[in-house]
Amino acid sequence: MSVQAASQTIVEDSAGGTARAANRMLGGIIGYARWPDGQRGAARTLCLVGVPRLTDRIAPVVLGGPAVTVRRTTADGATARSDCDILFLGRLSASDRQKLIGWVRGRAVLTVTDDDPACIYGAMFCLASQQAGLSFSVNLDAIGRGPLRIDPRVLKIGGGEEGAL
C-alpha cells in the first residue's frame, strides 16, 4: 500500500475552528478531483455514512468548483443508490466500512474519512486531527483503483511538500 504523509493546516482556536478547517480541507480535496463525466463544475452529492469525528457539520465549500449537497445515509442506503459522487466515512463498523470500500472500487466516487488517521482501510483521503491543526493523508492505491483523476498538485500537498490546502 502506498500512503503519502500528511499535510497540515492550522485550526483557529474557537468553537467552530475545527469544523471550518475540516470543511475547508474537504472542499480543497474535492476541488482537485476530476470525474470522468467531463462535467467540470457539475453539482456533486456527498453521502455521509457514520458519525464524523472532526465535526458533525460536514459542509464542504469548493472555491470555484462544484456545489456539494450533503446527504446523510447508511451503508446500505449508499450502496443502493448511484448518486453518491463523494463518500465521507465517519465512525462506523468494520463490516460497513469494508462493504462501502468494496462498493466504490471501479466507480467514480471520491472517498474521504476522518476515522482512519493511518489511511490503511481503503479511503482515498484520510483527515486527521494533529496538534494545533488538521492533516490529511493520501492513499495512492485507493486512488489508482478507480476512474477518478486527482490533480497531481494535491498529491504533492499530501506528500507535505507545499504546505496546506
C-alpha positions as CSV (number, residue, x, y, z in Angstrom):
1,M,0.0,0.0,0.0
2,S,1.2,3.5,-0.8
3,V,0.2,6.2,1.6
4,Q,1.8,9.6,1.4
5,A,2.5,11.6,4.5
6,A,0.1,14.2,5.7
7,S,-0.1,17.9,5.0
8,Q,-1.2,20.2,7.9
9,T,-3.4,23.2,8.1
10,I,-3.7,25.4,11.2
11,V,-7.0,25.3,13.1
12,E,-8.2,28.6,14.5
13,D,-8.7,28.5,18.3
14,S,-12.5,28.8,18.5
15,A,-15.6,26.7,19.0
16,G,-16.2,26.3,15.2
17,G,-12.5,26.3,14.2
18,T,-12.2,22.6,13.7
19,A,-15.4,22.4,11.7
20,R,-14.4,25.3,9.4
21,A,-10.9,23.8,8.9
22,A,-12.3,20.3,8.2
23,N,-14.8,21.7,5.7
24,R,-12.1,23.9,4.0
25,M,-9.8,20.9,3.7
26,L,-12.6,18.7,2.4
27,G,-13.6,21.3,-0.1
28,G,-10.0,21.7,-1.3
29,I,-9.7,17.9,-1.8
30,I,-13.0,17.8,-3.8
31,G,-11.7,20.8,-5.9
32,Y,-8.7,18.7,-7.1
33,A,-10.9,15.7,-8.1
34,R,-12.0,15.2,-11.8
35,W,-14.9,12.9,-12.5
36,P,-14.9,11.0,-15.8
37,D,-18.3,12.5,-16.9
38,G,-16.4,15.6,-18.0
39,Q,-18.7,18.0,-16.3
40,R,-16.2,20.2,-14.6
41,G,-18.4,22.3,-12.4
42,A,-21.3,19.9,-12.1
43,A,-23.0,19.7,-8.7
44,R,-21.9,16.8,-6.6
45,T,-23.6,14.7,-3.9
46,L,-21.6,13.8,-0.8
47,C,-23.0,10.8,1.1
48,L,-22.2,10.9,4.7
49,V,-22.1,7.5,6.4
50,G,-21.4,7.1,10.1
51,V,-20.6,9.7,12.7
52,P,-17.7,12.1,11.7
53,R,-15.0,12.6,14.3
54,L,-13.9,16.1,13.4
55,T,-17.3,17.9,13.0
56,D,-20.9,17.0,12.9
57,R,-21.4,19.8,10.4
58,I,-19.9,18.4,7.2
59,A,-20.5,21.2,4.6
60,P,-17.6,21.5,2.2
61,V,-17.2,24.6,0.1
62,V,-15.3,24.2,-3.1
63,L,-14.0,27.6,-4.2
64,G,-14.6,28.0,-7.9
65,G,-15.8,24.4,-8.1
66,P,-19.0,22.4,-7.9
67,A,-21.8,22.9,-5.4
68,V,-21.9,20.0,-3.0
69,T,-25.1,18.6,-1.5
70,V,-24.6,16.6,1.7
71,R,-26.9,13.7,2.3
72,R,-26.7,11.5,5.5
73,T,-27.3,7.9,4.8
74,T,-26.4,4.4,5.9
75,A,-24.0,1.9,4.3
76,D,-27.0,0.1,2.8
77,G,-28.5,3.4,1.6
78,A,-25.3,4.5,-0.1
79,T,-24.8,1.2,-2.0
80,A,-28.5,1.0,-3.0
81,R,-28.3,4.4,-4.8
82,S,-26.0,5.6,-7.5
83,D,-26.0,9.3,-6.8
84,C,-23.0,9.4,-4.4
85,D,-20.1,11.3,-6.0
86,I,-18.3,11.6,-2.7
87,L,-18.5,9.2,0.2
88,F,-17.5,10.5,3.6
89,L,-16.9,7.8,6.1
90,G,-17.2,8.7,9.8
91,R,-17.1,6.2,12.7
92,L,-18.8,3.0,11.6
93,S,-18.5,-0.7,12.0
94,A,-15.6,-2.6,10.2
95,S,-18.1,-4.6,8.2
96,D,-19.9,-1.4,6.9
97,R,-16.5,0.2,6.1
98,Q,-15.4,-2.9,4.1
99,K,-18.8,-3.0,2.3
100,L,-18.5,0.6,1.2
101,I,-14.9,0.5,0.2
102,G,-15.6,-2.7,-1.8
103,W,-18.6,-1.0,-3.4
104,V,-16.7,2.1,-4.6
105,R,-13.9,0.1,-6.3
106,G,-14.0,0.9,-10.0
107,R,-16.7,3.6,-9.5
108,A,-16.2,7.4,-9.9
109,V,-16.6,8.0,-6.2
110,L,-14.2,10.1,-4.1
111,T,-13.7,8.5,-0.6
112,V,-12.7,10.5,2.4
113,T,-12.7,9.5,6.1
114,D,-11.8,11.1,9.4
115,D,-11.8,7.7,11.2
116,D,-8.6,6.3,9.8
117,P,-5.5,8.5,10.5
118,A,-3.1,6.0,9.1
119,C,-5.2,5.8,5.9
120,I,-5.0,2.0,5.7
121,Y,-8.6,0.9,5.4
122,G,-9.2,1.9,1.8
123,A,-10.3,5.5,1.6
124,M,-8.5,7.8,-0.9
125,F,-8.1,10.7,1.6
126,C,-7.9,10.5,5.4
127,L,-8.3,13.6,7.6
128,A,-6.8,13.6,11.0
129,S,-6.6,15.9,13.9
130,Q,-3.0,16.9,14.8
131,Q,-1.6,19.2,17.5
132,A,-2.8,22.7,16.6
133,G,-4.1,21.6,13.2
134,L,-5.6,19.2,10.8
135,S,-3.8,17.0,8.3
136,F,-4.7,14.6,5.5
137,S,-3.0,11.6,4.0
138,V,-3.4,10.2,0.5
139,N,-3.9,6.5,-0.3
140,L,-2.4,6.2,-3.8
141,D,-3.6,2.6,-4.1
142,A,-7.2,3.5,-3.5
143,I,-7.0,6.4,-6.0
144,G,-5.4,4.1,-8.6
145,R,-8.3,1.6,-8.3
146,G,-10.9,3.9,-9.7
147,P,-11.7,6.2,-12.7
148,L,-11.4,9.5,-10.8
149,R,-8.5,11.6,-11.6
150,I,-6.8,13.6,-8.8
151,D,-4.7,16.6,-9.8
152,P,-1.1,15.8,-9.1
153,R,-0.8,19.1,-7.0
154,V,-3.0,17.6,-4.3
155,L,-0.8,14.5,-4.2
156,K,2.2,16.8,-3.8
157,I,0.4,18.7,-1.0
158,G,-0.5,15.3,0.7
159,G,3.2,14.5,0.5
160,G,3.9,17.5,2.7
161,E,6.0,19.3,0.0
162,E,3.9,22.5,-0.4
163,G,2.0,23.3,2.8
164,A,-1.7,23.1,3.2
165,L,-4.9,23.5,1.3
